[in-house]
Structures are given as C-alpha cells and as structure tokens.
Amino acid sequence: MHIYKVCPRPLWLEAQAAGIFTGAPIDHRDGYIHFSTAEQLAETAARHFAGQPDLVLLTIEADHLGDALKFEPSRGGALFPHLYAPLPLAAVIAVAPFSA
C-alpha cells in the first residue's frame, strides 16, 4: 500500500541531506508525520497547500513503516495515516513535482 506526503521541496532537500525526514512544522506540533491515502490526497492538497509553490509529492511504501504507522480518525471520521517516528528515506519510492 502506498501513502503520500505533500512537502515543500526545500524541506525535502534538507531531509535528503540529513538522511531522514522528521516532518514539517505541523508534524512536529502534532507529534506525528501526517500522510494521506490516494483517496484523501486531493482534499489534503486543496485544504493545506493551495497556492504554495515548489512542492513535491512523496510516495511512501507503507509496509516499510511498521508499527509506528497508525490509521487514525481525522476529518469527518476518515482514517488518516500518521507516522509516530521519523520517515526513513528508504520507504520513499518516488518523488515528483506537485502543485495544489
């Protein structure tokens, strides 16, 4: 199963240089890294990233995240993937330019 993270390109470049992705400011605030399923991606992008330039879309292999990945209720009770650990870069299987 794949999950997705919309990310500002500069933040992704920092993660690549560090060898690990610890999340965006909202992730740090909430205590976990926010992701979306394919079905949730369009609404997440429109709600949180509309008009932001220089974004990338990370595609993550969810099976590589183990027990630290939890699907928890959020908007309207939908289950969203949340990672309670840093994201290992090896779990990222694709990075593509993205616009919301």
PDB file as gemmi writes it, atoms N, CA and C in Angstrom:
CRYST1    1.000    1.000    1.000  90.00  90.00  90.00 P 1                      
ATOM      1  N   MET A   1       0.844  -1.181   0.000  1.00  0.00           N  
ATOM      2  CA  MET A   1       0.000   0.000   0.000  1.00  0.00           C  
ATOM      3  C   MET A   1       0.888   1.243   0.000  1.00  0.00           C  
ATOM      4  N   HIS A   2       0.457   2.223  -0.768  1.00  0.00           N  
ATOM      5  CA  HIS A   2       1.188   3.491  -0.812  1.00  0.00           C  
ATOM      6  C   HIS A   2       0.410   4.566  -0.065  1.00  0.00           C  
ATOM      7  N   ILE A   3       1.174   5.432   0.619  1.00  0.00           N  
ATOM      8  CA  ILE A   3       0.618   6.635   1.223  1.00  0.00           C  
ATOM      9  C   ILE A   3       1.428   7.811   0.697  1.00  0.00           C  
ATOM     10  N   TYR A   4       0.931   9.026   0.918  1.00  0.00           N  
ATOM     11  CA  TYR A   4       1.502  10.197   0.254  1.00  0.00           C  
ATOM     12  C   TYR A   4       1.729  11.344   1.235  1.00  0.00           C  
ATOM     13  N   LYS A   5       2.772  12.117   0.942  1.00  0.00           N  
ATOM     14  CA  LYS A   5       3.098  13.308   1.729  1.00  0.00           C  
ATOM     15  C   LYS A   5       3.383  14.444   0.760  1.00  0.00           C  
ATOM     16  N   VAL A   6       2.629  15.530   0.863  1.00  0.00           N  
ATOM     17  CA  VAL A   6       2.936  16.753   0.127  1.00  0.00           C  
ATOM     18  C   VAL A   6       3.943  17.514   0.976  1.00  0.00           C  
ATOM     19  N   CYS A   7       5.012  17.974   0.324  1.00  0.00           N  
ATOM     20  CA  CYS A   7       6.114  18.544   1.082  1.00  0.00           C  
ATOM     21  C   CYS A   7       6.748  19.697   0.299  1.00  0.00           C  
ATOM     22  N   PRO A   8       7.084  20.785   0.954  1.00  0.00           N  
ATOM     23  CA  PRO A   8       7.851  21.826   0.271  1.00  0.00           C  
ATOM     24  C   PRO A   8       9.217  21.248  -0.161  1.00  0.00           C  
ATOM     25  N   ARG A   9       9.598  21.522  -1.379  1.00  0.00           N  
ATOM     26  CA  ARG A   9      10.854  20.982  -1.908  1.00  0.00           C  
ATOM     27  C   ARG A   9      12.053  21.297  -0.994  1.00  0.00           C  
ATOM     28  N   PRO A  10      12.199  22.530  -0.478  1.00  0.00           N  
ATOM     29  CA  PRO A  10      13.358  22.798   0.389  1.00  0.00           C  
ATOM     30  C   PRO A  10      13.407  21.883   1.621  1.00  0.00           C  
ATOM     31  N   LEU A  11      12.252  21.571   2.188  1.00  0.00           N  
ATOM     32  CA  LEU A  11      12.204  20.679   3.338  1.00  0.00           C  
ATOM     33  C   LEU A  11      12.640  19.266   2.947  1.00  0.00           C  
ATOM     34  N   TRP A  12      12.223  18.827   1.764  1.00  0.00           N  
ATOM     35  CA  TRP A  12      12.628  17.510   1.272  1.00  0.00           C  
ATOM     36  C   TRP A  12      14.138  17.474   1.009  1.00  0.00           C  
ATOM     37  N   LEU A  13      14.676  18.531   0.455  1.00  0.00           N  
ATOM     38  CA  LEU A  13      16.124  18.579   0.210  1.00  0.00           C  
ATOM     39  C   LEU A  13      16.902  18.520   1.527  1.00  0.00           C  
ATOM     40  N   GLU A  14      16.394  19.179   2.560  1.00  0.00           N  
ATOM     41  CA  GLU A  14      17.020  19.107   3.889  1.00  0.00           C  
ATOM     42  C   GLU A  14      16.996  17.669   4.412  1.00  0.00           C  
ATOM     43  N   ALA A  15      15.869  16.997   4.219  1.00  0.00           N  
ATOM     44  CA  ALA A  15      15.749  15.610   4.678  1.00  0.00           C  
ATOM     45  C   ALA A  15      16.736  14.712   3.948  1.00  0.00           C  
ATOM     46  N   GLN A  16      16.880  14.915   2.663  1.00  0.00           N  
ATOM     47  CA  GLN A  16      17.832  14.110   1.897  1.00  0.00           C  
ATOM     48  C   GLN A  16      19.249  14.336   2.411  1.00  0.00           C  
ATOM     49  N   ALA A  17      19.596  15.558   2.702  1.00  0.00           N  
ATOM     50  CA  ALA A  17      20.937  15.866   3.198  1.00  0.00           C  
ATOM     51  C   ALA A  17      21.166  15.242   4.581  1.00  0.00           C  
ATOM     52  N   ALA A  18      20.104  15.208   5.411  1.00  0.00           N  
ATOM     53  CA  ALA A  18      20.206  14.655   6.758  1.00  0.00           C  
ATOM     54  C   ALA A  18      20.103  13.133   6.772  1.00  0.00           C  
ATOM     55  N   GLY A  19      19.515  12.573   5.702  1.00  0.00           N  
ATOM     56  CA  GLY A  19      19.345  11.126   5.637  1.00  0.00           C  
ATOM     57  C   GLY A  19      18.088  10.615   6.309  1.00  0.00           C  
ATOM     58  N   ILE A  20      17.227  11.543   6.771  1.00  0.00           N  
ATOM     59  CA  ILE A  20      15.976  11.162   7.428  1.00  0.00           C  
ATOM     60  C   ILE A  20      15.006  12.348   7.378  1.00  0.00           C  
ATOM     61  N   PHE A  21      13.724  12.050   7.317  1.00  0.00           N  
ATOM     62  CA  PHE A  21      12.698  13.093   7.290  1.00  0.00           C  
ATOM     63  C   PHE A  21      11.967  13.071   8.625  1.00  0.00           C  
ATOM     64  N   THR A  22      12.053  14.169   9.359  1.00  0.00           N  
ATOM     65  CA  THR A  22      11.401  14.239  10.664  1.00  0.00           C  
ATOM     66  C   THR A  22      10.066  14.974  10.616  1.00  0.00           C  
ATOM     67  N   GLY A  23       9.700  15.509   9.451  1.00  0.00           N  
ATOM     68  CA  GLY A  23       8.402  16.135   9.297  1.00  0.00           C  
ATOM     69  C   GLY A  23       8.468  17.627   9.105  1.00  0.00           C  
ATOM     70  N   ALA A  24       7.306  18.175   8.779  1.00  0.00           N  
ATOM     71  CA  ALA A  24       7.108  19.612   8.598  1.00  0.00           C  
ATOM     72  C   ALA A  24       6.744  20.221   9.956  1.00  0.00           C  
ATOM     73  N   PRO A  25       6.710  21.540  10.051  1.00  0.00           N  
ATOM     74  CA  PRO A  25       6.338  22.166  11.334  1.00  0.00           C  
ATOM     75  C   PRO A  25       5.010  21.650  11.914  1.00  0.00           C  
ATOM     76  N   ILE A  26       4.005  21.434  11.082  1.00  0.00           N  
ATOM     77  CA  ILE A  26       2.723  20.918  11.599  1.00  0.00           C  
ATOM     78  C   ILE A  26       2.891  19.515  12.175  1.00  0.00           C  
ATOM     79  N   ASP A  27       3.760  18.713  11.571  1.00  0.00           N  
ATOM     80  CA  ASP A  27       4.017  17.368  12.084  1.00  0.00           C  
ATOM     81  C   ASP A  27       4.685  17.440  13.454  1.00  0.00           C  
ATOM     82  N   HIS A  28       5.672  18.324  13.579  1.00  0.00           N  
ATOM     83  CA  HIS A  28       6.357  18.491  14.867  1.00  0.00           C  
ATOM     84  C   HIS A  28       5.363  18.932  15.937  1.00  0.00           C  
ATOM     85  N   ARG A  29       4.477  19.851  15.573  1.00  0.00           N  
ATOM     86  CA  ARG A  29       3.482  20.358  16.529  1.00  0.00           C  
ATOM     87  C   ARG A  29       2.539  19.252  17.001  1.00  0.00           C  
ATOM     88  N   ASP A  30       2.117  18.407  16.056  1.00  0.00           N  
ATOM     89  CA  ASP A  30       1.125  17.380  16.378  1.00  0.00           C  
ATOM     90  C   ASP A  30       1.733  16.099  16.941  1.00  0.00           C  
ATOM     91  N   GLY A  31       3.053  15.913  16.799  1.00  0.00           N  
ATOM     92  CA  GLY A  31       3.702  14.739  17.365  1.00  0.00           C  
ATOM     93  C   GLY A  31       3.743  13.528  16.459  1.00  0.00           C  
ATOM     94  N   TYR A  32       3.392  13.698  15.205  1.00  0.00           N  
ATOM     95  CA  TYR A  32       3.463  12.614  14.220  1.00  0.00           C  
ATOM     96  C   TYR A  32       3.524  13.230  12.834  1.00  0.00           C  
ATOM     97  N   ILE A  33       3.950  12.432  11.848  1.00  0.00           N  
ATOM     98  CA  ILE A  33       4.001  12.902  10.465  1.00  0.00           C  
ATOM     99  C   ILE A  33       2.673  12.571   9.799  1.00  0.00           C  
ATOM    100  N   HIS A  34       2.040  13.590   9.239  1.00  0.00           N  
ATOM    101  CA  HIS A  34       0.759  13.447   8.541  1.00  0.00           C  
ATOM    102  C   HIS A  34       0.989  12.900   7.130  1.00  0.00           C  
ATOM    103  N   PHE A  35       0.177  11.936   6.749  1.00  0.00           N  
ATOM    104  CA  PHE A  35       0.161  11.420   5.379  1.00  0.00           C  
ATOM    105  C   PHE A  35      -1.290  11.369   4.909  1.00  0.00           C  
ATOM    106  N   SER A  36      -1.450  11.073   3.628  1.00  0.00           N  
ATOM    107  CA  SER A  36      -2.779  10.882   3.047  1.00  0.00           C  
ATOM    108  C   SER A  36      -2.779   9.605   2.228  1.00  0.00           C  
ATOM    109  N   THR A  37      -3.946   8.999   2.126  1.00  0.00           N  
ATOM    110  CA  THR A  37      -4.122   7.910   1.170  1.00  0.00           C  
ATOM    111  C   THR A  37      -4.365   8.541  -0.201  1.00  0.00           C  
ATOM    112  N   ALA A  38      -4.397   7.729  -1.235  1.00  0.00           N  
ATOM    113  CA  ALA A  38      -4.659   8.247  -2.585  1.00  0.00           C  
ATOM    114  C   ALA A  38      -6.007   8.958  -2.639  1.00  0.00           C  
ATOM    115  N   GLU A  39      -7.003   8.414  -1.944  1.00  0.00           N  
ATOM    116  CA  GLU A  39      -8.344   8.999  -1.953  1.00  0.00           C  
ATOM    117  C   GLU A  39      -8.392  10.323  -1.203  1.00  0.00           C  
ATOM    118  N   GLN A  40      -7.525  10.543  -0.256  1.00  0.00           N  
ATOM    119  CA  GLN A  40      -7.529  11.750   0.568  1.00  0.00           C  
ATOM    120  C   GLN A  40      -6.635  12.852   0.017  1.00  0.00           C  
ATOM    121  N   LEU A  41      -5.780  12.524  -0.927  1.00  0.00           N  
ATOM    122  CA  LEU A  41      -4.734  13.445  -1.367  1.00  0.00           C  
ATOM    123  C   LEU A  41      -5.266  14.756  -1.936  1.00  0.00           C  
ATOM    124  N   ALA A  42      -6.260  14.720  -2.801  1.00  0.00           N  
ATOM    125  CA  ALA A  42      -6.759  15.948  -3.433  1.00  0.00           C  
ATOM    126  C   ALA A  42      -7.309  16.924  -2.385  1.00  0.00           C  
ATOM    127  N   GLU A  43      -8.075  16.415  -1.421  1.00  0.00           N  
ATOM    128  CA  GLU A  43      -8.638  17.296  -0.393  1.00  0.00           C  
ATOM    129  C   GLU A  43      -7.538  17.847   0.514  1.00  0.00           C  
ATOM    130  N   THR A  44      -6.574  17.009   0.872  1.00  0.00           N  
ATOM    131  CA  THR A  44      -5.460  17.472   1.699  1.00  0.00           C  
ATOM    132  C   THR A  44      -4.696  18.577   0.982  1.00  0.00           C  
ATOM    133  N   ALA A  45      -4.406  18.375  -0.298  1.00  0.00           N  
ATOM    134  CA  ALA A  45      -3.661  19.371  -1.072  1.00  0.00           C  
ATOM    135  C   ALA A  45      -4.429  20.689  -1.143  1.00  0.00           C  
ATOM    136  N   ALA A  46      -5.713  20.604  -1.436  1.00  0.00           N  
ATOM    137  CA  ALA A  46      -6.526  21.818  -1.553  1.00  0.00           C  
ATOM    138  C   ALA A  46      -6.652  22.539  -0.214  1.00  0.00           C  
ATOM    139  N   ARG A  47      -6.785  21.803   0.846  1.00  0.00           N  
ATOM    140  CA  ARG A  47      -7.008  22.384   2.169  1.00  0.00           C  
ATOM    141  C   ARG A  47      -5.740  22.992   2.772  1.00  0.00           C  
ATOM    142  N   HIS A  48      -4.594  22.332   2.552  1.00  0.00           N  
ATOM    143  CA  HIS A  48      -3.382  22.734   3.270  1.00  0.00           C  
ATOM    144  C   HIS A  48      -2.259  23.294   2.398  1.00  0.00           C  
ATOM    145  N   PHE A  49      -2.349  23.116   1.061  1.00  0.00           N  
ATOM    146  CA  PHE A  49      -1.222  23.507   0.216  1.00  0.00           C  
ATOM    147  C   PHE A  49      -1.609  24.365  -0.984  1.00  0.00           C  
ATOM    148  N   ALA A  50      -2.853  24.783  -1.083  1.00  0.00           N  
ATOM    149  CA  ALA A  50      -3.315  25.561  -2.234  1.00  0.00           C  
ATOM    150  C   ALA A  50      -2.460  26.810  -2.427  1.00  0.00           C  
ATOM    151  N   GLY A  51      -1.968  26.981  -3.639  1.00  0.00           N  
ATOM    152  CA  GLY A  51      -1.202  28.167  -3.989  1.00  0.00           C  
ATOM    153  C   GLY A  51       0.242  28.166  -3.538  1.00  0.00           C  
ATOM    154  N   GLN A  52       0.678  27.163  -2.787  1.00  0.00           N  
ATOM    155  CA  GLN A  52       2.077  27.120  -2.351  1.00  0.00           C  
ATOM    156  C   GLN A  52       2.957  26.665  -3.514  1.00  0.00           C  
ATOM    157  N   PRO A  53       4.045  27.370  -3.741  1.00  0.00           N  
ATOM    158  CA  PRO A  53       4.941  26.991  -4.831  1.00  0.00           C  
ATOM    159  C   PRO A  53       5.951  25.932  -4.379  1.00  0.00           C  
ATOM    160  N   ASP A  54       6.595  25.312  -5.343  1.00  0.00           N  
ATOM    161  CA  ASP A  54       7.758  24.452  -5.130  1.00  0.00           C  
ATOM    162  C   ASP A  54       7.477  23.296  -4.171  1.00  0.00           C  
ATOM    163  N   LEU A  55       6.431  22.536  -4.491  1.00  0.00           N  
ATOM    164  CA  LEU A  55       6.069  21.369  -3.693  1.00  0.00           C  
ATOM    165  C   LEU A  55       6.507  20.090  -4.394  1.00  0.00           C  
ATOM    166  N   VAL A  56       6.701  19.045  -3.609  1.00  0.00           N  
ATOM    167  CA  VAL A  56       6.916  17.708  -4.156  1.00  0.00           C  
ATOM    168  C   VAL A  56       5.918  16.767  -3.496  1.00  0.00           C  
ATOM    169  N   LEU A  57       5.625  15.682  -4.198  1.00  0.00           N  
ATOM    170  CA  LEU A  57       4.771  14.633  -3.668  1.00  0.00           C  
ATOM    171  C   LEU A  57       5.642  13.410  -3.418  1.00  0.00           C  
ATOM    172  N   LEU A  58       5.684  12.987  -2.151  1.00  0.00           N  
ATOM    173  CA  LEU A  58       6.420  11.781  -1.788  1.00  0.00           C  
ATOM    174  C   LEU A  58       5.453  10.603  -1.807  1.00  0.00           C  
ATOM    175  N   THR A  59       5.851   9.541  -2.466  1.00  0.00           N  
ATOM    176  CA  THR A  59       5.100   8.292  -2.437  1.00  0.00           C  
ATOM    177  C   THR A  59       5.856   7.343  -1.519  1.00  0.00           C  
ATOM    178  N   ILE A  60       5.164   6.841  -0.524  1.00  0.00           N  
ATOM    179  CA  ILE A  60       5.794   6.036   0.513  1.00  0.00           C  
ATOM    180  C   ILE A  60       5.202   4.636   0.516  1.00  0.00           C  
ATOM    181  N   GLU A  61       6.069   3.651   0.650  1.00  0.00           N  
ATOM    182  CA  GLU A  61       5.634   2.266   0.804  1.00  0.00           C  
ATOM    183  C   GLU A  61       5.277   2.060   2.277  1.00  0.00           C  
ATOM    184  N   ALA A  62       3.980   2.018   2.566  1.00  0.00           N  
ATOM    185  CA  ALA A  62       3.508   1.963   3.946  1.00  0.00           C  
ATOM    186  C   ALA A  62       4.002   0.716   4.680  1.00  0.00           C  
ATOM    187  N   ASP A  63       4.168  -0.380   3.978  1.00  0.00           N  
ATOM    188  CA  ASP A  63       4.608  -1.623   4.626  1.00  0.00           C  
ATOM    189  C   ASP A  63       5.998  -1.506   5.239  1.00  0.00           C  
ATOM    190  N   HIS A  64       6.781  -0.510   4.820  1.00  0.00           N  
ATOM    191  CA  HIS A  64       8.124  -0.327   5.358  1.00  0.00           C  
ATOM    192  C   HIS A  64       8.137   0.443   6.679  1.00  0.00           C  
ATOM    193  N   LEU A  65       6.986   0.885   7.153  1.00  0.00           N  
ATOM    194  CA  LEU A  65       6.949   1.770   8.319  1.00  0.00           C  
ATOM    195  C   LEU A  65       6.622   1.049   9.626  1.00  0.00           C  
ATOM    196  N   GLY A  66       6.210  -0.179   9.540  1.00  0.00           N  
ATOM    197  CA  GLY A  66       5.986  -0.977  10.743  1.00  0.00           C  
ATOM    198  C   GLY A  66       4.885  -0.441  11.644  1.00  0.00           C  
ATOM    199  N   ASP A  67       5.030  -0.753  12.933  1.00  0.00           N  
ATOM    200  CA  ASP A  67       4.002  -0.415  13.918  1.00  0.00           C  
ATOM    201  C   ASP A  67       3.912   1.068  14.239  1.00  0.00           C  
ATOM    202  N   ALA A  68       4.889   1.862  13.787  1.00  0.00           N  
ATOM    203  CA  ALA A  68       4.852   3.304  14.038  1.00  0.00           C  
ATOM    204  C   ALA A  68       3.795   4.003  13.183  1.00  0.00           C  
ATOM    205  N   LEU A  69       3.291   3.311  12.148  1.00  0.00           N  
ATOM    206  CA  LEU A  69       2.241   3.872  11.283  1.00  0.00           C  
ATOM    207  C   LEU A  69       0.884   3.464  11.833  1.00  0.00           C  
ATOM    208  N   LYS A  70       0.078   4.473  12.122  1.00  0.00           N  
ATOM    209  CA  LYS A  70      -1.273   4.246  12.651  1.00  0.00           C  
ATOM    210  C   LYS A  70      -2.284   4.944  11.745  1.00  0.00           C  
ATOM    211  N   PHE A  71      -3.423   4.304  11.514  1.00  0.00           N  
ATOM    212  CA  PHE A  71      -4.524   4.932  10.787  1.00  0.00           C  
ATOM    213  C   PHE A  71      -5.516   5.398  11.839  1.00  0.00           C  
ATOM    214  N   GLU A  72      -5.674   6.735  11.904  1.00  0.00           N  
ATOM    215  CA  GLU A  72      -6.476   7.322  12.970  1.00  0.00           C  
ATOM    216  C   GLU A  72      -7.537   8.252  12.405  1.00  0.00           C  
ATOM    217  N   PRO A  73      -8.679   8.366  13.100  1.00  0.00           N  
ATOM    218  CA  PRO A  73      -9.755   9.234  12.618  1.00  0.00           C  
ATOM    219  C   PRO A  73      -9.333  10.694  12.606  1.00  0.00           C  
ATOM    220  N   SER A  74      -9.739  11.368  11.559  1.00  0.00           N  
ATOM    221  CA  SER A  74      -9.484  12.798  11.422  1.00  0.00           C  
ATOM    222  C   SER A  74     -10.716  13.408  10.785  1.00  0.00           C  
ATOM    223  N   ARG A  75     -10.512  14.275   9.754  1.00  0.00           N  
ATOM    224  CA  ARG A  75     -11.637  14.960   9.092  1.00  0.00           C  
ATOM    225  C   ARG A  75     -12.829  14.042   8.866  1.00  0.00           C  
ATOM    226  N   GLY A  76     -13.930  14.376   9.469  1.00  0.00           N  
ATOM    227  CA  GLY A  76     -15.162  13.642   9.220  1.00  0.00           C  
ATOM    228  C   GLY A  76     -15.090  12.169   9.590  1.00  0.00           C  
ATOM    229  N   GLY A  77     -14.138  11.794  10.430  1.00  0.00           N  
ATOM    230  CA  GLY A  77     -14.025  10.407  10.847  1.00  0.00           C  
ATOM    231  C   GLY A  77     -13.209   9.529   9.918  1.00  0.00           C  
ATOM    232  N   ALA A  78     -12.715  10.087   8.800  1.00  0.00           N  
ATOM    233  CA  ALA A  78     -11.890   9.303   7.883  1.00  0.00           C  
ATOM    234  C   ALA A  78     -10.590   8.897   8.571  1.00  0.00           C  
ATOM    235  N   LEU A  79     -10.097   7.724   8.259  1.00  0.00           N  
ATOM    236  CA  LEU A  79      -8.855   7.233   8.840  1.00  0.00           C  
ATOM    237  C   LEU A  79      -7.667   7.725   8.022  1.00  0.00           C  
ATOM    238  N   PHE A  80      -6.829   8.531   8.660  1.00  0.00           N  
ATOM    239  CA  PHE A  80      -5.645   9.078   8.002  1.00  0.00           C  
ATOM    240  C   PHE A  80      -4.393   8.384   8.541  1.00  0.00           C  
ATOM    241  N   PRO A  81      -3.398   8.157   7.679  1.00  0.00           N  
ATOM    242  CA  PRO A  81      -2.147   7.567   8.145  1.00  0.00           C  
ATOM    243  C   PRO A  81      -1.278   8.590   8.867  1.00  0.00           C  
ATOM    244  N   HIS A  82      -0.832   8.223  10.065  1.00  0.00           N  
ATOM    245  CA  HIS A  82       0.039   9.063  10.890  1.00  0.00           C  
ATOM    246  C   HIS A  82       1.251   8.225  11.291  1.00  0.00           C  
ATOM    247  N   LEU A  83       2.434   8.780  11.128  1.00  0.00           N  
ATOM    248  CA  LEU A  83       3.662   8.074  11.475  1.00  0.00           C  
ATOM    249  C   LEU A  83       4.243   8.658  12.758  1.00  0.00           C  
ATOM    250  N   TYR A  84       4.367   7.834  13.775  1.00  0.00           N  
ATOM    251  CA  TYR A  84       4.902   8.238  15.069  1.00  0.00           C  
ATOM    252  C   TYR A  84       6.394   7.902  15.165  1.00  0.00           C  
ATOM    253  N   ALA A  85       7.126   8.319  14.165  1.00  0.00           N  
ATOM    254  CA  ALA A  85       8.576   8.102  14.091  1.00  0.00           C  
ATOM    255  C   ALA A  85       9.076   8.920  12.904  1.00  0.00           C  
ATOM    256  N   PRO A  86      10.372   9.145  12.815  1.00  0.00           N  
ATOM    257  CA  PRO A  86      10.900   9.764  11.599  1.00  0.00           C  
ATOM    258  C   PRO A  86      10.656   8.850  10.396  1.00  0.00           C  
ATOM    259  N   LEU A  87      10.543   9.454   9.235  1.00  0.00           N  
ATOM    260  CA  LEU A  87      10.335   8.710   7.997  1.00  0.00           C  
ATOM    261  C   LEU A  87      11.687   8.279   7.435  1.00  0.00           C  
ATOM    262  N   PRO A  88      11.954   6.974   7.356  1.00  0.00           N  
ATOM    263  CA  PRO A  88      13.206   6.548   6.731  1.00  0.00           C  
ATOM    264  C   PRO A  88      13.133   6.790   5.220  1.00  0.00           C  
ATOM    265  N   LEU A  89      14.169   7.375   4.665  1.00  0.00           N  
ATOM    266  CA  LEU A  89      14.157   7.710   3.242  1.00  0.00           C  
ATOM    267  C   LEU A  89      14.014   6.479   2.366  1.00  0.00           C  
ATOM    268  N   ALA A  90      14.433   5.317   2.853  1.00  0.00           N  
ATOM    269  CA  ALA A  90      14.302   4.080   2.071  1.00  0.00           C  
ATOM    270  C   ALA A  90      12.841   3.722   1.812  1.00  0.00           C  
ATOM    271  N   ALA A  91      11.914   4.234   2.618  1.00  0.00           N  
ATOM    272  CA  ALA A  91      10.489   3.957   2.417  1.00  0.00           C  
ATOM    273  C   ALA A  91       9.886   4.826   1.316  1.00  0.00           C  
ATOM    274  N   VAL A  92      10.601   5.885   0.913  1.00  0.00           N  
ATOM    275  CA  VAL A  92      10.112   6.789  -0.137  1.00  0.00           C  
ATOM    276  C   VAL A  92      10.466   6.174  -1.481  1.00  0.00           C  
ATOM    277  N   ILE A  93       9.439   5.791  -2.242  1.00  0.00           N  
ATOM    278  CA  ILE A  93       9.698   5.094  -3.500  1.00  0.00           C  
ATOM    279  C   ILE A  93       9.616   6.012  -4.719  1.00  0.00           C  
ATOM    280  N   ALA A  94       9.074   7.217  -4.540  1.00  0.00           N  
ATOM    281  CA  ALA A  94       9.009   8.179  -5.650  1.00  0.00           C  
ATOM    282  C   ALA A  94       8.865   9.587  -5.092  1.00  0.00           C  
ATOM    283  N   VAL A  95       9.445  10.526  -5.825  1.00  0.00           N  
ATOM    284  CA  VAL A  95       9.334  11.956  -5.519  1.00  0.00           C  
ATOM    285  C   VAL A  95       9.040  12.654  -6.841  1.00  0.00           C  
ATOM    286  N   ALA A  96       7.970  13.440  -6.873  1.00  0.00           N  
ATOM    287  CA  ALA A  96       7.583  14.107  -8.108  1.00  0.00           C  
ATOM    288  C   ALA A  96       7.163  15.539  -7.819  1.00  0.00           C  
ATOM    289  N   PRO A  97       7.408  16.449  -8.763  1.00  0.00           N  
ATOM    290  CA  PRO A  97       6.892  17.818  -8.598  1.00  0.00           C  
ATOM    291  C   PRO A  97       5.372  17.762  -8.401  1.00  0.00           C  
ATOM    292  N   PHE A  98       4.842  18.701  -7.616  1.00  0.00           N  
ATOM    293  CA  PHE A  98       3.429  18.688  -7.291  1.00  0.00           C  
ATOM    294  C   PHE A  98       2.918  20.112  -7.185  1.00  0.00           C  
ATOM    295  N   SER A  99       1.688  20.323  -7.624  1.00  0.00           N  
ATOM    296  CA  SER A  99       1.059  21.626  -7.407  1.00  0.00           C  
ATOM    297  C   SER A  99      -0.350  21.382  -6.897  1.00  0.00           C  
ATOM    298  N   ALA A 100      -0.726  22.204  -5.945  1.00  0.00           N  
ATOM    299  CA  ALA A 100      -2.042  22.041  -5.306  1.00  0.00           C  
ATOM    300  C   ALA A 100      -3.011  23.066  -5.817  1.00  0.00           C  
TER     301      ALA A 100                                                      
END                                                                             
